[in-house]
Amino acid sequence: MKELYIQLSRHRVLAVTFVLILFPWLMPYEALAINILIFGLFAVGYNLLFGYTGLLSFGHAAFFGIGSYFTGMSIVYLAMPWYLAILIGVLASLIGGLLIGFLAIRTRGIYFAMVTLALGQIVYYAFYKADKWTGGENGLRGVKVAEIDFFGFSLNFVDPITKYYILLVFVVAALWFVSRVLASPFGAVIEAIRENEKRAAACGFDVTRTKLLAFVISAGICGLAGCLRAIHLSIVPVDSLHYLQSGQIVMMSLLGGMGTFFGPFVGAGVLLYLEDVITTLTKHWMAIVGAIFIFFVLFFPKGIWGTILHRIERRLSIIAHEELR
């Protein structure tokens, strides 16, 4: 059991990829699997900042929405190919992350959370008022991607299963990148900052620059999720930028387990699945989902996946101790 756990930890991207390949066949319908895939990636990007760096942001919907809008506008107004539009969306999110991070990163604690919330809402109202380009409250329409040329093959992007596996390629690439970041010396530094920022500074690390870089990388991953959502929905709703979207991604990270690699997908899957099921049963679904969320926070403080990993590690520790005896 110990060897299996170690191997899965070392090859976590392959393990997650294997689960995600099977995932659409386990869901009630394919569109739900696509939504979980996209929001799982959004949560992974946010978890890099919140779970691994220890910075609570309430404005990350800004980068999700920036990626969506710039991808959509590149397709609608500039008739760009889908892959160039995604690249433009990610670059715009990185630039947005650099600007917002530069303004917010020098604050700490609740002040950092409030500054990111305020800046995120500024981005929301800027896109809301630019209705000539963004569609205003109606959202940006006409982001049509019917077929995708993939290594010489023409794939039907309207088919939900085909769409899922095309988007999965981008998600797996992003997961590999995040895994490499976490396994690098930079990953060790951001975790050190999370545990004790003053001690990390005393060890000679540039804490401000490191947090800013983590913020920008997080923004880029969240922006990629927004890009994928734009070509998935063929529309960019204005609520992609709203603070409620930021609150939802915080809930997903907490529900799945902060600072865990697979936890964001667990949190996104549980939350979106509960919403999908409960909305068909009652119009008071938000109260029920909120009560379930409170239950998990109280009795699973490390999140669902975090608690599972904690119990596995505790069990392995007990077995190792007994072997030494």
N, C-alpha and C positions, 0 to 999 in steps of 0.2 A: 504493500500500500504506500509506503514511504517513497519507494522508487518511482511508482506511478505518479505520485503527487509532484515529485521533483521534475520528472520529465514533462508533465503538463505545464508546470511553471516555466520551464525553459523554452517550451515550444507553444507558448500561449496564443500566438497569432494563428498557428495551424489549428489549435484546438477550437478557438473561436470561429475560425473559418469553416471548420467541419460542422459545427452547430448551425451556423447561419446558412450553409448550403441546404441543410435539411429543413430549415425553419418554415418556409412557405407551405410545406406539406403538412405541417402541424397546426396551422392556423385555420380558423373557420373560412376565411376567404383571403385572396392574395393581396388585396389593397391594404388590409390591416398589417400584413407582413411587411409591405413596402413602407408604411408609415413608421412601424417600429424600427425598421432598418435605418431610416433617415434620422429619426429622433434619437435612436441609440447612438449614432455618430455624433449628433449634436451634443448629447450628454457626455460622450467621450471627450470631446473638445473642452466642454465646461469642466469636467472632472480633472483635467490636466491642471487647471488653475485652482479650483476649489479643493479637490481631494488631495492633490500632490504638492501644491504650493501653499495651500492654506489661505487663499484669498477669496472671500465671499463677494461675488459680483451679482448685482441685481439688474445689470444692463446688457447681458450677453445676447439678448434677442436682437440688439442693434446689428451685430455681425451676421447673425442668421438672416436677418432681413436685407442687409446690404448685399450679401452674396446672392440672395434670391432676386432682388431688384436689378442688380447690374447684369446678372445672367439673362434675366428676362428682357431688359432694355436692349442688350446686345443682339438678341435674336429678333425682337420686334422691330426696332428702329434701324439697326445696322445690318440685319440679315446675315449675321455671323454664323459659322458652323457651330454646332452644339458644344464641341470640345473647346473651341476658342472662347465661347461665351462663358463656360465654366471657369476657364483660366482667368478671364476678366473679373468674374465674380469673386474668386479667391483672392486675387490681387487687391481688389477694392476692400475686401474684408481685412486683409493684412494692413493696408494703409489706415483704415478706420481703427483697427486695434492699436496701431502705433500712436495715432493722434489721441485717442481716448485714454490709452494706457499712460501716455506721457503726462496727461493732466491728472490722472487719478492715482498713479502708483506711489506718489509721495505721501499719500494719506494712509491711515491704518484703521483696522477694525471696522466699526460701524460707519465711520466717516468714509472709508473706501467704498463700502456698500452703497451709501447714500449718493456719493459722487457718481458712481457708475450708473445708478438708477436715474439721476438727473440728466447725465449726458446721453444715456440711452433714450430718454424721452425727448430730448432735443432732436436726436436723429429721427425719431418717430414723427414728430411734427414737421420736420423739414421735408420728409418724403410725402407726408400727408398733404402738405400745402403745394408741393410741386406736382399738381394734378395733371398738368400738361404732359408730363413725362411718365408719371407713376400711376395715373388713373385715380388718384385721391382715395376717397372712401370706397370706391368700387374696385380698387385693386388694378393691377396691370394684367390685361387680357391679351390673348393671342400668342402666348408662348408655346407654339406648336412644334413638337418634335415627333413626327410620325414614324420615321425610319432612321436607323443609325448604321452608318458604314463602319464595320469593325473588322480590320485586317482583311479588307477585300470582300467581306460578306455583308449583305444588306439584311439587317435585323428589324423585325416589326416591333417598334417601341410601344405600340398600342397594346400589344398582348401583355397582360400583367406578369406572367411568369418570366417572359423574356426581359421585361423591364426590370424585374427584381434582380435577376442575375447580372444585368448590365450595371445597375447601380451597385451591386455587391462588389464588382471589380474595384470601383473607387473607394468603397468602404474598407475593403481589405488592404488596399494600398495605404490608406490613411492610418489604419490600425498598425501596419508594419512600421510606418514612420513614427507613430507615437511610441511603439514598443522600443524602437531604436533610441528615441529621445530619453525614455525612462531608464534604459540600460546604460546610457552614456554617463560620463562624469557630470554633465549638466543636470541629468536626472537626479543624481545623488545630492547635488547642491540645492535644488529646489525642495527636496524632501528635508534637507537640513534646515532650510529657511522655515519650512512649515513647523518643524519641531522646536526650533529655538533661533529666531532671527538674529538676536544680539550675539549669540555664540558664533553663528555663521559669519557675521561681520567681523568678529574678533579673530576668526581664522584667516581673514584676509580676502574673503570673497566680496565682490561688488554686489551687494544685495539689491540695490535699486535697479541696476542694469539687468541683473538676472531675473528679477520679477517682471520687468518690462518685456524681456524676451519671452518669458513664459506666457505673458498676457497676449503678445502678438501671435505666438504659435497657436494658443488656444483660440484666438479670434479667427485665424485662418482655417482651422478644423471646423469650427462652427459655421463659418462662411461656406465651406464646401458642402456641408449638410444643407444649407439654404439653397445653394445652386442646384443640388439634386432634387430638392423639393419643387423648385420652380419648373424644371422640365418634366417632373412627375405630374404635377397638377395642371400644367399648361396655363396657370394663372398665378399671380403673386398677390395674395391678400394682404391688406395693410396691417392686419393684426400680427403678421410675422415679426413686426418691429415692436409690438406692444409689451409693456412690462409684465403682463400676465403670462406671456410666452416665456419670459425670463424666470418668473416664479415657477412655472411648470417644469422647467429644466432643473431648477434647484430641487424640486420634489423628486424628480427621477433620480438624481444623483444621491440624495439621502436615502431613498427607498431601496436602491440597488446596493449601495455601499460606497462611501467616499474612499478614494485612494485605492480602489481595486480595478483591475483591468477589464473584467467582464461585467462588473457591477452596473455600469451605466446602461447596458443592454437589458439586464434583468429589470432594472427600475423602469426603463422605457416600456418594456414589454408588459410588465404587470400593470402599470398605470394606464396605458392605452387600451389594454385588453379589458380592464375593469370599466373604463369609460364606455367602451363599445358595448359591453354586455348590460351594464346598469342603465344606460340611456334608453334601452329598449323596454325597460321594466317600469321606470318612473321618471317623472320630470324633475324630481328632487335628487337627481343623481350626484350633484356636486356635494351635497351634505353627506351622502353615503360614502363617496370616495374620500372625502375629508376625514370621516370617522375611521375608515380603514387605514388611511395614511397615519393618523394619530396613533392607532394601535401598533402599527409597525415601528414607529419612532419610539414609542414607550417600551415595547418588549423586544425590539430588534434594533438597539441603538447603533449597531455597526452596519445596518442595512441587511437586506435579505442575503445577498451573496457574501457580504462581509462577515455576517454571522456564521454562515456555512464554512467559510475558510477558517475563521477563528476556531470553530469546534474541531475541524479536521486537524489544524495545527496543534491544538491542545491535546487531542487524542494521540497524535504522533509523538508529542513530547512525553506523554505518560508512558507510551510503549518504549521509547528510547530510555527513559529512566528505569523502567523495569528490566530492560536488557542489561543495563549497566550494573544493576543489583545482582 
